[in-house]
């Protein structure tokens, strides 16, 4: 009877023994993941991350994002979560040492290396949650009506992989240095090194050794011209995260496991492959494509005619923007004289891509009659700037000649550009470099800026305060004289029913 009683439990233990440790690991991982997510630093980091993301995404890119820029915008904010995870998971691994419970844990079926795996799985859960947040942010941008372009999976993976890597380093640090102050010191070191690697002097391949790699520019390029090794960088981060995680298992007592040793070797190899591949120079194909898009954009564009007088030419990703351009152009053209209303116009999208994402070179004004330049950005100030470019071509004939205007025609240009806008006075301030509505100022356009004198500003301001229809009738009636070279600002004011401006006509 005794033999039968003791034999049955033995068989049960033998059958369940191989599975019991891993079941315990997953139970411990769920416990540690829940505990990690409820730690104050992680909660605060996620709150700041989510709150800042929602606040920025509401108005980002004025509602007209290019998704090849939106994917990079998801990378930096998760670093705050990653640093919080590094600190908290490090403290979680050291918890048993702080409370002197190591000797109690040693009698359990979960050895130290399996407990390390549980902590790493808790980090992976937080990284997965970060990935959900990144996907939500990018989806929000992609669903905006003005969204164009294509995102990169490699760019989108950077944020979650950074959290995973920082968390894995936190576990490894706890297994190597059983001191509670090691993690805060590492965080300070990481913050200091990030300041050095993001400086203006670090523009070579070494910058790709950082967790995230930003670009100091506001230029939006077509997706095929970016030349960023995003996929290789994601592979590099994956290799680093796996290396740190497997090394943590290795030093926790898993050195006898051949799979762990082989995994460390594979992860290091993966890291080296990603690091070497992401450090390669820009391919000749991308360099050539950047030159083509910059010098001969018409060879890369699709053109569509609207009516008998306007043609819109855009790069393939921006085809949906032509409706927005047409709305602004039609509003400006409707206020011009009959001679300008029938003038053929070509709206051509242009970009200066030869300097890549590190350059903000201005686009030279077009010298082709009737050609209006529009950039790759839209919304906000870009809308009145485009209206100014359209009005300049209608009045002067070419963008190059419009940039040289220094007479009363500038009044006609500015009124045409702004009179049909919902808030003309606000747009007048937005389109001027100093955000003013008085005095002389530089006027921003799609290419080279224009300039307004104090007298011209005074006349334009008064015209914009008057009913649009009445002024439009005078503009159409006197169009030939209002657009004649060397017409004075005083003469323009009289033709439009205003007194002469108090300020001196500096260009007259």
Residue pairs with C-beta under 8 A, 6 or more apart in sequence:
20 109
21 109
21 110
21 111
21 114
22 114
24 108
24 109
24 110
24 114
25 110
25 114
25 115
25 117
25 118
25 121
26 118
26 121
28 110
28 115
28 118
29 117
29 118
29 119
29 121
29 122
29 125
32 92
32 118
32 119
32 121
32 122
33 121
33 122
33 125
33 126
35 92
35 122
36 42
36 85
36 88
36 89
36 92
36 122
36 123
36 125
36 126
37 43
37 125
37 126
37 129
39 84
39 88
41 84
41 87
41 88
42 81
42 84
42 85
42 88
42 126
44 84
45 80
45 81
45 83
45 84
45 85
46 81
48 80
49 77
49 78
49 80
49 81
49 133
50 133
52 77
53 77
53 133
53 137
57 137
57 140
57 141
60 70
60 73
60 141
61 69
61 70
61 141
61 146
61 377
61 379
62 378
62 379
62 380
62 382
63 144
63 145
63 146
63 379
64 144
64 146
64 147
64 148
64 321
64 324
64 377
64 378
64 379
65 141
65 144
65 146
65 147
65 148
65 149
66 147
66 148
66 149
66 220
66 317
66 376
66 377
67 138
67 141
67 142
67 147
67 148
67 149
67 150
67 151
68 149
68 150
68 151
68 152
68 220
68 221
68 222
68 223
68 226
69 149
69 220
70 138
70 141
70 142
70 147
70 149
70 151
71 138
71 151
71 152
71 155
71 156
72 155
72 214
72 215
73 137
73 141
74 134
74 137
74 138
74 155
74 156
74 158
74 159
75 155
75 158
75 159
75 162
75 212
75 214
76 159
76 212
76 214
77 159
78 130
78 133
78 134
78 159
78 160
78 162
78 163
79 159
79 162
79 166
79 211
79 212
81 126
81 130
81 163
82 162
82 163
82 165
82 166
82 167
82 211
83 166
83 187
83 190
85 123
85 126
85 163
85 166
85 167
85 170
86 166
86 167
86 169
86 170
86 173
86 183
86 186
86 187
87 170
87 183
87 184
87 187
88 170
89 119
89 122
89 123
89 167
89 170
89 171
89 174
90 170
90 171
90 173
90 174
90 180
90 182
90 183
91 180
91 183
92 119
92 122
93 116
93 119
93 170
93 171
93 174
93 175
94 174
94 178
94 180
95 101
96 102
96 105
97 178
98 180
105 112
105 115
110 118
111 253
112 252
112 253
113 249
113 252
113 253
113 254
113 257
113 260
115 252
116 171
116 175
116 248
116 249
116 252
116 254
117 249
119 171
120 167
120 168
120 171
120 245
120 248
120 249
123 163
123 164
123 167
123 168
123 170
123 171
124 164
124 167
126 163
126 167
127 160
127 161
127 163
127 164
127 167
128 160
130 159
130 160
130 163
131 157
131 159
131 160
134 156
134 159
134 160
135 156
138 151
138 156
141 147
142 151
146 321
146 324
146 378
146 379
148 317
148 318
148 320
148 321
149 220
149 222
149 223
149 317
150 223
150 317
152 223
152 226
152 228
152 230
152 231
153 230
153 231
153 234
154 229
154 230
154 231
154 232
154 233
154 234
155 228
155 230
157 234
157 237
158 211
158 212
158 230
158 233
158 234
158 237
159 212
161 234
161 237
161 238
161 241
162 211
162 212
162 237
164 237
164 241
165 211
165 237
165 240
165 241
165 244
166 190
166 211
168 241
168 242
168 244
168 245
168 248
169 186
169 244
170 183
171 244
171 245
171 248
172 244
172 245
172 247
172 248
172 251
173 182
173 183
173 186
174 182
174 183
175 248
175 251
175 252
176 251
194 210
196 202
197 206
197 207
197 209
197 210
198 207
198 210
198 214
200 216
203 358
205 278
205 279
207 213
208 229
208 233
208 236
208 275
208 278
208 279
209 275
211 237
213 228
213 233
215 357
215 358
216 358
217 357
217 358
217 359
217 360
218 360
218 377
219 351
219 352
219 353
219 357
219 359
219 360
219 376
220 351
220 375
220 376
220 377
221 290
221 351
221 353
221 356
221 357
221 376
222 293
222 315
222 316
222 317
222 351
222 353
222 376
223 317
224 286
224 289
225 286
225 289
225 290
225 293
225 353
225 356
226 357
227 282
227 283
227 286
227 290
227 356
228 357
229 277
229 278
229 280
232 274
232 277
232 278
233 274
233 278
234 274
235 270
235 273
235 274
235 277
236 271
236 274
236 275
236 278
237 274
238 270
238 274
239 267
239 268
239 269
239 270
239 271
239 272
239 273
239 274
240 271
242 263
242 266
242 267
242 270
243 264
243 267
243 268
243 271
245 267
246 260
246 263
246 264
246 267
247 264
249 257
249 260
250 260
250 261
250 264
254 260
255 261
282 356
290 353
290 354
290 356
291 353
291 354
292 299
292 300
293 300
293 315
293 351
293 353
294 350
294 351
294 352
294 353
294 354
297 313
297 315
297 348
297 349
297 350
297 351
298 313
298 348
300 315
300 316
301 313
301 314
301 315
301 316
301 348
301 349
302 313
302 314
302 316
302 319
303 311
303 312
303 313
304 311
304 312
304 313
304 319
304 322
305 311
305 312
306 312
306 322
306 326
309 333
309 341
309 342
309 343
309 344
309 345
310 326
310 329
310 344
310 345
310 346
310 347
311 344
311 345
311 346
311 347
312 322
312 325
312 326
312 347
313 346
313 347
313 348
313 349
314 321
314 322
314 349
315 349
315 351
315 376
318 349
318 376
321 378
322 347
324 378
324 383
325 347
325 374
325 386
328 383
328 386
328 387
328 390
329 345
329 347
329 372
329 386
329 390
331 387
331 420
331 421
332 387
332 390
332 391
332 394
332 416
332 417
332 420
333 340
333 341
333 345
333 390
333 394
334 341
334 420
335 415
335 416
335 419
335 420
335 468
335 472
335 475
336 391
336 394
336 416
336 475
336 476
336 479
337 475
337 476
337 479
337 480
337 482
337 483
338 476
338 479
339 479
339 480
340 394
340 395
340 479
340 483
343 370
343 394
344 370
345 370
345 371
345 372
345 390
345 393
345 394
346 368
346 370
346 371
346 372
347 371
347 372
347 374
348 366
348 371
348 372
348 373
348 374
349 373
349 374
349 375
349 376
350 363
350 366
350 373
350 374
350 375
351 363
351 375
351 376
352 359
352 361
352 362
352 363
354 361
355 361
362 447
362 448
363 373
363 375
363 446
363 447
364 447
364 448
365 373
365 398
365 399
365 400
365 402
365 403
365 447
365 448
366 372
366 373
366 398
366 399
366 400
366 447
367 398
367 399
367 400
368 398
369 397
369 398
370 393
370 397
370 398
371 393
371 398
371 399
372 386
372 389
372 390
372 393
372 399
372 446
373 389
373 399
373 446
373 447
374 386
374 389
374 446
375 382
375 446
380 430
381 430
381 431
381 444
382 446
383 421
383 427
384 417
384 418
384 421
384 427
384 430
384 431
385 431
385 444
385 445
385 446
386 446
387 416
387 417
387 418
387 420
387 421
387 427
388 413
388 414
388 417
388 431
388 443
388 444
388 445
388 446
388 450
389 399
389 402
389 445
389 446
389 447
390 416
390 417
391 412
391 413
391 414
391 416
391 417
392 399
392 402
392 403
392 405
392 413
392 417
392 445
392 450
393 399
393 402
394 416
395 402
395 405
395 409
395 412
395 413
395 416
395 483
396 402
396 404
396 405
396 409
396 413
396 483
399 445
399 446
399 447
399 448
402 413
402 445
402 450
403 445
403 447
403 448
403 449
403 450
405 413
405 450
406 451
406 507
407 485
407 486
407 487
407 488
407 489
407 507
407 508
408 456
408 482
408 487
408 488
408 489
408 490
408 491
408 492
408 505
408 507
408 508
409 482
409 483
409 484
409 485
409 487
409 492
410 450
410 451
410 452
410 453
410 456
410 489
410 507
411 456
411 459
411 460
411 463
411 482
411 489
411 492
411 493
411 496
412 475
412 482
412 483
412 492
413 450
414 428
414 443
414 452
414 456
414 460
415 460
415 463
415 464
415 471
415 475
416 475
417 431
418 424
418 427
418 428
418 431
418 460
418 464
419 463
419 464
419 468
419 471
419 472
420 468
421 427
424 464
425 437
425 461
425 464
425 465
428 437
428 460
428 461
428 464
429 435
429 436
429 437
431 443
431 444
432 441
432 442
432 443
432 444
432 452
433 441
433 442
433 443
433 444
433 449
434 441
434 442
437 457
437 461
438 454
438 457
438 458
438 461
439 454
439 457
440 451
440 452
440 453
440 454
440 457
440 506
441 451
441 452
441 457
442 449
442 450
442 451
443 449
443 450
443 451
443 452
452 460
453 489
453 503
453 505
453 506
453 507
454 501
454 503
454 504
454 506
455 489
455 490
455 501
455 502
455 503
455 504
455 505
455 506
456 489
456 501
456 507
458 501
458 502
458 503
459 489
459 492
459 493
459 496
459 498
459 501
462 498
463 471
463 496
463 498
470 497
471 496
471 497
474 495
474 496
474 497
475 482
475 496
478 495
478 496
481 487
481 491
481 495
482 492
482 495
482 496
488 505
488 507
488 508
489 501
489 505
489 507
489 508
490 500
490 501
490 505
490 508
493 499
493 500
493 501
494 500
